[in-house]
Amino acid sequence: MASITDVNAMTNVETWETTTESQVSVNRYDKRGGEKAVCIGGRVGQRVQVTTAEREELNEERCSSANLDIFRNGYLRPVRNVPDEVKQRFEQETKPSGGLTVEEIVNALDQKKGSAFKTWVNGLNEATLRQVARIAPEADATASQLKAIEEALEEFRVRLNETAADRALRAEPQSA
């Protein structure tokens, strides 16, 4: 017989929403007790409901690192019925801006110029880059910094719309 905590984990439905335009896959239980992957995303704010057990057992426990866990790395953010300790962990691990504080972003805008800034921007994940894009105009970013941010965002958009065939063509060695 299942314990009370097991029953609560199976019946407590949490709501999470996407923070990027990328698609993410969430593992869920199907009606027969098997597993299925549910893809969500394509735009910011798409929501998914999962039980606590689905989040913990089918998703978080299977990730090789917290960086790959969509419930910890900033790709999904808690919306409703998420336990307080999970919300606190989310805030600590993602610093809601996807890994950087506003101060860290403003310092980077002030200190990094030219190719150093472009290299820094190209190393950011999509969630952090979107946060930088929101903060940059208000933090008096230069025109070249704003251009570098937009180019990096465009690269994410291209990868999002890229097909498997496109990736295969790009991976093939070019003949001279």
N, C-alpha and C positions, 0 to 999 in steps of 0.2 A: 504494500500500500504506500502511496506517495505521501511524503510529509507535507505539512502545511506550507512550508517555504517552497516546496516543489510546486504545489498547486498554485500558490501566489505567483510564482515565476511564469507559469503557463497561462495564467489568466490576466496578469497585469499587462495591458497593451500600452506601449510607448509610441509616441509620435516623434519622428525625426524629419528634418527637411534638408535638402541639398543646399550647398553654399556656392556651387560652381555650375557651369554649363556642361560639365563632363557627366557622362553616365556612370553610375555605380551599380554594382550587383549586390543584393542583399539575399542571404540564404534564409529561407522560411520553411516551415513544415507544411506539407500539403494535407489534403483531407484524409488521406490514408495513413498518415504518420511518416511518410517518406519526406524527402527533401526536394526543394525546388529553388531555383535562383530567380529572383525578381529584379529586373533592371529598371532603374528610375533615373531621372535626370534629363538632360537636354536643355534645361533652363533652371535658373536659380529659383529656389522655393518649392520644388516638387516635394511632396511629402510621402512618407512611407510609415506604415504602422507595423510594429513587430512586438512580440511578447518579450519579456525580460529573458526568458529561456532561449528564444531564438537568437537574440542579440549576443548573449553570453556563450551558449553552447555551439551554435552554428556559425558564428562570425568571429567574435573576439578570441575565443580559445584556439581557433585554427590559424590565426595570423602569426607569422614568424617574428614579427616585431610590431611595436606600437605605431611605427611610421606607416605600416601597410593597413592598419585597422581603420576602416572608414568611420567608425564611431569614435575614434580618438584623434585622427590626423586632421580634422577640420573639414572633411568633405561632407559630413552630415553634422547637423547641430541639433541638440535636444529641444523639443517644442513643448510636449505635454506628457504628463504621467511618467516622467523619467525620474528615478530615485535621486534624492539630493546628493548622495555620495558620487553618483555617476556624473551629475552636472558639475560638481566641484572638480572632479578629475578632468572632465572635458575642459573646463575653464583653465585649469593649471597646465594641461598638456598642450592645448591649442592656443592659449592666450587669445580668445575669440578671433583675433585677426589672422589666424592661420599660422601662428608661430612667432610673430614679432609684435612688440608693443608699439604704440603710436610714437613714443619717444625714440625707439630704435629706428623706426622708419624715417622720422624727421632727421635724426643724426646721420643716417645714410645719405639722405638727400643733401645735407649740408656738407658732408665730408667726401663723398665719392663723386668724382667728375669724370667725364669722357668715357674711355674704354673700361675703367675700373667700375663705373656705375653700370655700364651695359653688361659686363661680366656678372656683377652682383644680381642684377635683375633677371638675367637668363638662368641663374641658379635657383630661383624661387619657384615654389609650387604654385599652382593656379590660384588657390584660395588666398595665399599671402600676396601674390601679385595683384589680385583684385583689390585687396585692402590698400596696397601701396598706390594703386590707381585712384582710389577714392580720396586718399590723404594728400597726394602730391600737389594738386592744384592749390589747395589751401595752405600748403607748407612752402609756397613760393618756389616750386621746382622749376628748373630752367627748361627752355623749349627742347633742348636735346635730351634731357631726362624724360620729359613727357613723351617724346618720340620713341625713346628706347622702351618705355613701359608699354606704349601702344603696339610696337612691333612684337614684343614678347607675348602680349595678349593675343595678337593676330596669329602667332605661331601655335598657341593653344587651340584657337578656333580652327585652324587648318588641320591640326592633328585630330580634333574632334570629328571633323567631317571627312577625314581621309578614309578610304576603303582599304581592305586587305590587299587588293590588287595594286593600289597606289603604293603601299608600303613595300610590296614585293618588287615593283619596278625601281623604287628608290634604292633598294638593297642590292640590286643586280649591278655588277661591275660594268662600267661604261666602256665600250670599245672605241678606240681612237680612229 
